[in-house]
Amino acid sequence: MFLAIPLVLVVYTHLWNPVGFPTIHPDEGYYIGRSIHVSDGSGPKEDAARYDHPYFGWLFLGSIFNLIGYPDSGNPIPGDSNSIEMIWLFPRATMGILAVVDTFFIYKIAERRYNRNVAFIAAILFAVMPYTWLIRRVLIEPIQIPLLLTSILFALYSGTKTKTKTKTKTKAEQKSKLKEIVNVR
């Protein structure tokens, strides 16, 4: 139940009205164009373009576009404004799904490192924070965030357990241990 509330909030925040807000940024068209170039099988680099960004974002989006049949799945009709909104809907919805995954990872990281209450507050803040509208756009950063959070979560799981209690020693036990160390030398 603790995890359901932040996830519902982030779904509402990031998947409601994905085309209307925020406005379409010119870089989004650039990234979507490169991703379509990848999904068409032409590779991540256009002929006249110089290297300017890592290719992973375009490869990732291009593979998702292949899975959903984008842009043909939006039934584009030239000149129809609803058709244009449908074309922008699929990539923005993909970023919204990544935001849901980010919220889950934030919850699990905070739960592992601190406790369930801190995890709940962190996930709620991430879900409703005004700054997160930046990750609603089709840019490289929303693709990088789940990978970064996954690496942090794996690091926490591979490290020592933070919630284990150490056994406290009495003063007599500490003195006997100290005498053993001194006698060995």
BELCORLIN-V657776 format. One record per residue. RES is the residue in one letter. D_FIRST is the distance of its C-alpha to the first C-alpha in whole Angstrom. Layout:
# BELCORLIN-V657776
res,d_first
RES,D_FIRST
RES,D_FIRST
This chain:
# BELCORLIN-V657776
res,d_first
M,0
F,4
L,5
A,5
I,7
P,10
L,10
V,11
L,13
V,15
V,16
Y,17
T,19
H,20
L,21
W,22
N,26
P,26
V,30
G,31
F,29
P,30
T,34
I,35
H,36
P,40
D,38
E,36
G,38
Y,40
Y,37
I,36
G,40
R,40
S,37
I,39
H,42
V,40
S,39
D,42
G,43
S,46
G,44
P,42
K,45
E,47
D,51
A,52
A,49
R,49
Y,46
D,44
H,40
P,39
Y,38
F,35
G,33
W,36
L,36
F,32
L,32
G,35
S,33
I,30
F,33
N,35
L,32
I,31
G,35
Y,35
P,37
D,39
S,35
G,35
N,39
P,40
I,43
P,46
G,46
D,43
S,40
N,37
S,38
I,38
E,35
M,34
I,35
W,33
L,30
F,29
P,30
R,27
A,25
T,25
M,24
G,21
I,20
L,21
A,19
V,16
V,17
D,18
T,15
F,13
F,16
I,16
Y,12
K,14
I,17
A,16
E,14
R,17
R,19
Y,18
N,15
R,11
N,12
V,15
A,12
F,10
I,13
A,15
A,13
I,13
L,17
F,17
A,16
V,18
M,21
P,24
Y,26
T,23
W,25
L,28
I,26
R,26
R,29
V,31
L,32
I,32
E,29
P,26
I,27
Q,28
I,25
P,22
L,25
L,26
L,22
T,22
S,25
I,24
L,21
F,24
A,26
L,23
Y,23
S,26
G,27
T,27
K,24
T,24
K,22
T,25
K,27
T,31
K,34
T,36
K,39
T,42
K,45
A,47
E,45
Q,45
K,49
S,50
K,48
L,50
K,53
E,52
I,52
V,55
N,57
V,56
R,57
